[in-house]
Amino acid sequence: MKKLALCLITFISLLSGLHAQEIAGDWQAILHNKKDLRLILHIEKADIGSLKATLFSIDQTTDGMPVTQIELKGSDLTFSLEMFHISYKGTLSSDKNAIAGTWAQRETNPLKFERATKSTAWVIDPHKHNVQFVTVEPGVKLEVLDWGGTGRPVVLLTGLGNNAHIFDDFAEKLTGKYHVYGITRRGYGASDTPPVAGDAYSANRLGDDVLTVVDKLGLQKPVLVGHSIAGEELSSIGSRFPERVAGLVYLDAGYPYALYDSTRGDFGIDGIALREKMTELSNAQDPSAIRAVIAQLLKTELPQYERDLVARQKEMEALPDIPNRPVPDKKDRRRISAEAIMAGEQKYTDIKCPVLAIFADPHDMSGPPMDEKQKAAAAAHDAEFTEGQAKAWERMVPTAKVIRIPNANHYVFKSNEPEVLKDLEEWLDGLK
């Protein structure tokens, strides 16, 4: 009986291995939504009878997204990416060259994958650029792209979760007048991911990374252009070392992590300040030090955080619930890096160099399904928050030129590329 059971297990494992072999390889599909996106699903065998996969959305980034779960039962293939709320169910064709099914992410769309061949395979990164790696501290190298060009050096910095390849199309349109570079932040893409410890991902540490790359490339007073969270790196440099750059450009990046307005506060940054003050209180030994910390808490941090909580509660009332939201993968590299970066935000209030701040104001509000009441509340919050930040730049930073592009996407350099290029070039040409 034991021999029979062993043979049966071996036979089942062999069948599973054959199924894995049938599906292994690269599969390609075009997702027809608001914008057509090319997808590559790379499948390979893992343990006996199991599969693992990586999904690439090559028109958005060269980063692969690890597939959380993938399974082939007979001819039925299912996979999911929990972090992005994506699921797929499809059927493998009899000739093993196509998978027809349904893609679900906020809404459902038919999606057919076809097996890639040497003649049909898409290139994940077809753009023209040189790639090098620059050491910014012992054991930490960053990916640096050089798209070429002549003239003033321009360095592009990415939003949270992206690598420098997100700028491929945008950068190539700047090379006629400028020499364009891009940096992939630590924790992402091909750059190294140091452990989360101390200030390894603080805003000033990330700003120092940028300056180290600038120095090692021998760039003289470059213009730094940052999207989204890169605003904190811009402001870190612009407040500490303004003489090192010719100017800073914020692409929908001028939010509280880049310019903190004490009259408005910020739930995330004020929470960081409150935690730091509470740690200081718990570590204090001398009664005079304890009294001083408590006085500061009662005067500043606690009243401000109470106001933040009230505003946060109002904001959350406008958002729909997300039932059965998946538990975050605590081993996901990008999530770990993102959490560390957000925990390292700082209060910047004094930017001392020329600034161009472009806001999507108000934002394109397409996104998760909401009823009309929720849509109206979300739009009102966005308009108040975004316009409030735009006005803060006009009030607090005399050197800032603020431009509003209504109904643009957060990736404003993609959704409104012609306008952004025009505004950027006009501003750059006016710099000394």
C-alpha positions as CSV (number, residue, x, y, z in Angstrom):
1,M,0.0,0.0,0.0
2,K,2.8,2.4,0.9
3,K,4.4,1.8,-2.5
4,L,1.1,2.3,-4.3
5,A,0.5,5.6,-2.4
6,L,4.0,6.8,-3.2
7,C,3.5,5.9,-6.9
8,L,0.2,7.8,-6.9
9,I,1.8,10.9,-5.3
10,T,4.6,10.7,-7.9
11,F,2.1,10.4,-10.7
12,I,0.1,13.4,-9.4
13,S,3.2,15.5,-9.0
14,L,4.3,14.5,-12.6
15,L,0.9,15.7,-13.9
16,S,1.2,18.9,-12.0
17,G,4.6,19.5,-13.4
18,L,3.3,18.9,-16.9
19,H,0.5,21.5,-16.3
20,A,3.1,24.0,-15.0
21,Q,5.3,23.4,-18.0
22,E,2.3,24.1,-20.3
23,I,1.6,27.5,-18.8
24,A,5.2,28.6,-18.1
25,G,6.5,31.5,-20.2
26,D,5.5,35.0,-21.1
27,W,1.9,35.9,-21.9
28,Q,0.8,39.3,-23.4
29,A,-2.5,41.2,-23.4
30,I,-3.8,44.7,-24.1
31,L,-6.2,45.9,-21.4
32,H,-8.7,48.2,-23.0
33,N,-9.9,50.7,-20.4
34,K,-9.7,54.5,-20.4
35,K,-6.2,54.0,-21.8
36,D,-4.9,50.9,-23.5
37,L,-2.2,49.3,-21.4
38,R,0.1,46.5,-22.5
39,L,0.5,43.7,-19.9
40,I,3.1,40.9,-19.8
41,L,2.4,38.0,-17.4
42,H,5.6,36.0,-16.7
43,I,4.8,32.6,-15.3
44,E,7.4,30.0,-14.1
45,K,7.4,26.8,-12.2
46,A,8.0,27.0,-8.4
47,D,7.7,24.0,-6.1
48,I,6.3,20.7,-7.3
49,G,2.9,21.4,-8.9
50,S,2.9,25.2,-8.1
51,L,3.5,28.3,-10.1
52,K,4.8,31.8,-9.4
53,A,4.3,34.9,-11.6
54,T,5.1,38.5,-12.2
55,L,3.0,41.0,-14.0
56,F,4.4,43.9,-16.0
57,S,2.4,46.9,-17.1
58,I,5.0,48.1,-19.5
59,D,3.4,51.4,-20.5
60,Q,3.5,52.5,-16.9
61,T,6.7,51.2,-15.4
62,T,9.5,48.6,-15.9
63,D,8.9,47.3,-12.4
64,G,7.4,43.9,-12.2
65,M,4.5,43.4,-9.7
66,P,4.7,40.1,-7.8
67,V,1.5,38.0,-8.3
68,T,0.1,37.1,-4.9
69,Q,-1.6,33.9,-5.9
70,I,-1.7,32.0,-9.1
71,E,-3.3,28.6,-9.8
72,L,-4.0,26.3,-12.8
73,K,-6.7,23.7,-12.4
74,G,-7.2,21.8,-15.6
75,S,-7.6,24.5,-18.2
76,D,-8.7,27.2,-15.7
77,L,-6.2,29.8,-14.6
78,T,-6.7,32.3,-11.8
79,F,-4.4,34.8,-10.3
80,S,-4.5,37.9,-8.1
81,L,-2.5,40.9,-7.0
82,E,-3.9,41.8,-3.6
83,M,-2.0,45.1,-3.3
84,F,-3.7,46.5,-6.4
85,H,-7.0,44.7,-5.9
86,I,-6.6,42.9,-9.2
87,S,-8.0,39.4,-9.9
88,Y,-8.2,37.4,-13.1
89,K,-10.0,34.2,-14.2
90,G,-9.4,32.7,-17.6
91,T,-9.3,29.5,-19.6
92,L,-6.3,28.0,-21.4
93,S,-7.0,27.2,-25.0
94,S,-6.7,23.7,-26.4
95,D,-3.6,24.6,-28.3
96,K,-2.0,26.1,-25.1
97,N,-1.4,29.5,-26.9
98,A,-4.1,31.7,-25.5
99,I,-5.9,32.4,-22.2
100,A,-9.3,34.1,-22.5
101,G,-10.9,35.5,-19.4
102,T,-12.0,38.4,-17.2
103,W,-9.9,41.1,-15.5
104,A,-11.3,42.7,-12.4
105,Q,-10.0,45.9,-10.8
106,R,-12.8,48.3,-9.7
107,E,-14.6,47.2,-12.8
108,T,-14.5,44.1,-15.0
109,N,-13.1,43.8,-18.5
110,P,-12.6,40.9,-20.9
111,L,-8.9,40.2,-21.3
112,K,-7.2,37.7,-23.6
113,F,-3.5,36.8,-23.0
114,E,-1.6,35.3,-25.9
115,R,1.7,33.4,-25.6
116,A,4.7,35.5,-26.6
117,T,7.1,34.3,-29.2
118,K,10.4,35.6,-30.4
119,S,8.7,37.5,-33.2
120,T,5.8,38.9,-31.2
121,A,7.4,39.5,-27.8
122,W,7.1,43.1,-26.5
123,V,10.2,44.7,-25.1
124,I,9.7,45.8,-21.5
125,D,12.0,48.8,-21.8
126,P,12.5,50.0,-25.4
127,H,13.6,53.5,-24.6
128,K,17.0,55.0,-25.3
129,H,19.0,55.7,-22.2
130,N,22.2,54.7,-20.5
131,V,22.0,53.1,-17.1
132,Q,24.6,53.3,-14.3
133,F,24.6,52.7,-10.6
134,V,25.9,55.3,-8.2
135,T,26.9,54.5,-4.6
136,V,25.3,57.0,-2.2
137,E,26.5,55.3,1.0
138,P,28.3,52.0,1.8
139,G,26.2,49.1,0.5
140,V,23.6,51.4,-1.2
141,K,23.6,51.9,-5.0
142,L,21.0,53.8,-6.9
143,E,19.9,53.3,-10.5
144,V,20.6,56.4,-12.6
145,L,19.2,56.9,-16.1
146,D,20.8,59.2,-18.6
147,W,18.6,60.1,-21.6
148,G,21.2,62.4,-23.1
149,G,20.7,65.8,-24.6
150,T,22.7,69.0,-24.3
151,G,22.3,72.1,-22.2
152,R,21.3,72.7,-18.6
153,P,21.2,69.5,-16.5
154,V,17.7,68.4,-15.5
155,V,17.2,65.6,-12.9
156,L,13.9,63.8,-12.6
157,L,12.7,62.3,-9.3
158,T,9.8,59.9,-9.0
159,G,6.7,59.5,-7.0
160,L,6.2,56.8,-4.4
161,G,6.3,53.3,-5.8
162,N,7.8,54.3,-9.2
163,N,11.2,54.0,-10.7
164,A,13.0,56.5,-13.0
165,H,11.6,54.7,-16.1
166,I,8.2,56.2,-15.4
167,F,9.7,59.3,-17.1
168,D,10.9,57.6,-20.3
169,D,8.5,59.3,-22.6
170,F,8.5,62.6,-20.8
171,A,12.3,62.8,-20.6
172,E,12.9,62.1,-24.3
173,K,10.9,65.2,-25.1
174,L,13.2,67.4,-23.0
175,T,16.5,66.2,-24.5
176,G,16.3,68.7,-27.4
177,K,17.2,71.5,-25.0
178,Y,18.5,69.9,-21.8
179,H,20.6,67.0,-20.6
180,V,18.2,64.8,-18.7
181,Y,18.8,62.3,-15.9
182,G,16.6,60.3,-13.6
183,I,17.1,58.7,-10.3
184,T,15.4,55.6,-8.9
185,R,14.9,56.1,-5.2
186,R,16.3,53.6,-2.7
187,G,13.9,50.8,-2.0
188,Y,12.6,50.6,-5.6
189,G,13.3,49.3,-9.0
190,A,17.0,48.3,-9.5
191,S,18.2,50.4,-6.7
192,D,19.3,48.9,-3.4
193,T,16.9,48.5,-0.4
194,P,18.7,49.1,2.8
195,P,17.1,47.9,6.1
196,V,14.5,50.2,7.7
197,A,16.5,51.5,10.6
198,G,17.2,55.0,12.0
199,D,16.9,57.6,9.4
200,A,17.5,55.3,6.4
201,Y,14.4,56.6,4.6
202,S,14.0,60.0,6.2
203,A,13.3,63.0,3.9
204,N,16.7,64.5,4.5
205,R,18.4,61.1,3.9
206,L,16.6,60.8,0.5
207,G,17.6,64.4,-0.3
208,D,21.2,63.6,0.5
209,D,21.0,60.7,-1.9
210,V,20.0,63.0,-4.7
211,L,22.9,65.4,-3.9
212,T,25.4,62.6,-3.8
213,V,24.3,61.5,-7.3
214,V,24.5,65.0,-8.5
215,D,28.1,65.3,-7.2
216,K,29.3,62.0,-8.6
217,L,27.8,62.9,-12.0
218,G,29.6,66.3,-11.8
219,L,26.4,68.3,-12.4
220,Q,26.7,72.0,-11.8
221,K,23.5,73.6,-10.4
222,P,21.0,71.3,-12.0
223,V,17.2,71.8,-12.0
224,L,15.5,69.1,-10.0
225,V,12.0,68.0,-11.2
226,G,10.0,65.8,-8.8
227,H,6.7,64.1,-8.9
228,S,4.4,63.5,-5.9
229,I,6.4,62.4,-2.8
230,A,9.6,63.6,-4.5
231,G,8.5,67.0,-3.3
232,E,10.0,66.2,0.1
233,E,13.4,65.6,-1.5
234,L,13.2,68.8,-3.4
235,S,12.3,70.8,-0.3
236,S,14.9,69.0,1.8
237,I,17.5,70.3,-0.7
238,G,15.8,73.7,-1.3
239,S,15.7,74.5,2.4
240,R,19.2,73.2,3.4
241,F,21.3,73.6,0.3
242,P,19.6,76.1,-2.1
243,E,22.9,77.1,-3.6
244,R,23.4,73.6,-5.0
245,V,20.5,73.9,-7.5
246,A,19.3,76.3,-10.1
247,G,15.6,75.6,-9.3
248,L,13.0,73.1,-8.2
249,V,9.9,71.9,-10.1
250,Y,7.1,70.2,-8.2
251,L,4.9,68.1,-10.5
252,D,1.7,67.7,-8.3
253,A,4.3,67.4,-5.5
254,G,3.8,70.5,-3.4
255,Y,1.8,68.9,-0.6
256,P,2.4,69.1,3.1
257,Y,5.5,66.8,3.0
258,A,7.0,69.5,0.7
259,L,5.6,72.6,2.3
260,Y,4.1,72.4,5.8
261,D,1.5,75.1,6.5
262,S,1.0,75.4,10.2
263,T,-2.4,77.2,9.7
264,R,-3.7,74.0,8.1
265,G,-1.7,71.2,9.6
266,D,-1.5,67.7,8.3
267,F,-2.7,64.4,9.8
268,G,0.4,62.4,8.8
269,I,3.1,64.8,9.6
270,D,1.5,66.1,12.8
271,G,1.2,62.5,13.9
272,I,4.9,61.9,13.3
273,A,5.7,65.1,15.4
274,L,3.3,63.9,18.1
275,R,4.9,60.5,18.3
276,E,8.4,62.0,18.5
277,K,7.3,64.3,21.3
278,M,5.7,61.4,23.2
279,T,9.0,59.5,22.8
280,E,10.8,62.5,24.2
281,L,8.5,62.6,27.2
282,S,8.9,58.9,27.9
283,N,12.7,59.3,27.8
284,A,12.9,62.4,29.9
285,Q,14.3,62.0,33.4
286,D,14.6,65.4,34.9
287,P,11.3,67.0,36.2
288,S,12.1,70.3,34.5
289,A,12.5,68.5,31.1
290,I,9.3,66.5,31.7
291,R,7.4,69.8,32.5
292,A,8.8,71.4,29.4
293,V,7.7,68.6,27.1
294,I,4.2,68.4,28.6
295,A,3.8,72.2,28.2
296,Q,4.8,71.9,24.5
297,L,2.4,69.0,24.0
298,L,-0.5,70.9,25.6
299,K,0.3,74.1,23.7
300,T,1.0,72.8,20.2
301,E,1.0,69.1,19.3
302,L,-2.2,68.0,21.0
303,P,-4.5,70.9,19.9
304,Q,-3.1,70.6,16.3
305,Y,-3.6,66.8,16.2
306,E,-7.2,67.2,17.5
307,R,-8.0,69.5,14.6
308,D,-6.3,67.0,12.3
309,L,-8.5,64.2,13.6
310,V,-11.7,66.1,13.1
311,A,-10.7,66.9,9.5
312,R,-9.7,63.3,9.0
313,Q,-13.0,62.0,10.3
314,K,-14.9,64.3,7.9
315,E,-12.7,63.1,5.0
316,M,-13.3,59.4,5.8
317,E,-17.1,60.0,5.8
318,A,-16.9,60.8,2.1
319,L,-15.1,57.6,1.1
320,P,-16.8,54.3,0.4
321,D,-16.1,51.2,2.6
322,I,-13.8,48.5,1.1
323,P,-15.3,45.2,2.3
324,N,-12.9,42.2,2.6
325,R,-9.9,44.4,2.0
326,P,-6.8,42.1,1.7
327,V,-4.3,42.0,4.5
328,P,-1.1,43.8,3.3
329,D,1.9,41.6,2.5
330,K,4.4,42.5,5.2
331,K,7.2,41.2,3.1
332,D,6.4,43.3,0.1
333,R,9.5,45.4,-0.6
334,R,7.7,48.4,-2.1
335,R,5.2,48.5,0.8
336,I,7.9,48.4,3.4
337,S,9.9,51.1,1.6
338,A,6.7,53.3,1.2
339,E,5.8,53.0,4.9
340,A,9.4,53.9,5.9
341,I,9.4,56.9,3.6
342,M,6.0,58.2,4.9
343,A,7.2,57.7,8.4
344,G,10.3,59.9,7.6
345,E,8.3,63.0,6.4
346,Q,9.4,66.3,7.9
347,K,8.1,69.9,8.2
348,Y,9.7,72.1,5.5
349,T,8.6,75.8,5.6
350,D,11.5,77.8,4.1
351,I,12.3,77.0,0.5
352,K,15.1,79.4,-0.6
353,C,15.5,78.9,-4.4
354,P,13.4,79.4,-7.6
355,V,10.3,77.2,-7.6
356,L,7.8,76.1,-10.2
357,A,4.8,74.3,-8.6
358,I,2.4,72.7,-10.9
359,F,-0.9,71.4,-9.3
360,A,-3.6,69.2,-10.7
361,D,-6.2,71.6,-9.3
362,P,-8.8,70.2,-9.0
363,H,-7.8,66.6,-9.7
364,D,-9.5,64.2,-12.1
365,M,-11.7,62.4,-9.6
366,S,-12.2,59.1,-11.5
367,G,-11.3,56.2,-9.2
368,P,-13.1,53.8,-6.9
369,P,-16.9,53.6,-7.3
370,M,-18.8,56.2,-5.2
371,D,-22.4,57.3,-5.0
372,E,-23.2,60.9,-5.9
373,K,-23.0,62.1,-2.3
374,Q,-19.6,60.6,-1.8
375,K,-18.4,62.0,-5.2
376,A,-19.5,65.5,-4.2
377,A,-17.8,65.2,-0.8
378,A,-14.6,63.8,-2.2
379,A,-14.5,66.5,-4.9
380,A,-15.1,69.3,-2.3
381,H,-12.3,67.9,-0.1
382,D,-9.9,67.6,-3.0
383,A,-10.6,71.2,-4.1
384,E,-10.2,72.6,-0.6
385,F,-7.0,70.6,0.1
386,T,-5.3,71.1,-3.2
387,E,-6.2,74.8,-3.6
388,G,-5.1,75.3,0.0
389,Q,-1.7,74.0,-0.7
390,A,-1.4,76.0,-3.9
391,K,-2.2,79.2,-2.0
392,A,0.3,78.2,0.8
393,W,3.1,78.2,-1.8
394,E,2.0,81.6,-3.1
395,R,1.9,83.0,0.5
396,M,4.9,81.3,2.0
397,V,7.5,81.0,-0.9
398,P,8.1,84.4,-2.7
399,T,10.2,82.7,-5.4
400,A,7.4,80.3,-6.3
401,K,5.5,80.4,-9.6
402,V,2.3,78.4,-9.1
403,I,0.4,76.9,-12.1
404,R,-3.0,75.1,-11.8
405,I,-4.1,72.6,-14.4
406,P,-7.8,71.8,-13.8
407,N,-9.0,68.2,-13.9
408,A,-5.6,66.7,-14.5
409,N,-4.5,63.4,-13.3
410,H,-2.0,63.1,-10.3
411,Y,0.5,61.9,-13.0
412,V,0.1,65.3,-14.5
413,F,3.2,64.9,-16.7
414,K,1.4,62.1,-18.4
415,S,-2.3,63.2,-18.4
416,N,-1.4,66.7,-19.5
417,E,2.1,66.3,-21.0
418,P,1.9,69.1,-23.6
419,E,0.9,71.7,-21.0
420,V,3.5,70.6,-18.5
421,L,6.2,70.6,-21.1
422,K,5.3,74.1,-22.2
423,D,5.1,75.5,-18.7
424,L,8.4,73.7,-17.7
425,E,10.3,74.9,-20.7
426,E,9.1,78.5,-20.4
427,W,10.1,78.6,-16.7
428,L,13.5,76.9,-17.4
429,D,14.3,79.3,-20.1
430,G,13.7,82.2,-17.7
431,L,16.2,80.9,-15.1
432,K,19.5,82.6,-14.8
